[in-house]
């Protein structure tokens, strides 16, 4: 997964106006108690970040 796909998926689920704010503020335990943005900046692969976001948002399996 590329960063662009990660952001497109997050936009799809949270809306483009809210997704960036959520990704900058929501601390996720599966990411070492970092936000999605912090994890991506630290070099965590976007697919791994998406999986943690998917769990946090409790999205359906089809969205994994």
N, C-alpha and C positions, 0 to 999 in steps of 0.2 A: 504494500500500500504506500502511496506517495502522500506527502503532506497535503497536496491539493485534494486528494480523495478524502482524507481525514476531515478537512474543513468542509467539504461539500456534504459529507454525511452528517456532521454536526449541525450545519446550517439547515439541513432537511428536517432534523428532529427538533431543534430548538428555535429555528428561525434565524435568518442572517443578522437581525438586529440584536439578538440576545446571545448567540452562540459564543462570540468572542469574549463577552463579559463573563459568561459562565465558565469558559475555559481558563480565564485568568483568575477567577475567584474561588472556584469549587476545589477544595483539597480532597484528593482521592487516596485512600489508604493503600490501594493496590499499586500506586505509583510512588511508594515511599513517602507518603504524606506530602506530596507535591501536587500542584495543579497540572492540568494537561499542558499548558503553555510551558511551565517550568520543566516538565518531563521532556517535551519535545526539544527545548533549548539545551537540555543536558545530554541529548543524543539518544534518548529512548526511541526505538523505531515507532513510527506512526501506527502500525498495526497493533503493537503492544499497548500503546496509549488508547487506541480505539477500543480494544478489548476491555480495558479498565473502565472507560467511559460507558461502554455498552452495559457492563454489570451495574455500574452506579445508577444509570438511568433506567435500569430494568427493562431494556428493550427486548422485543421478541427475538427468538433464536434466528429467524430469517434475516435479521439485521446485523448479525455477527459478522 
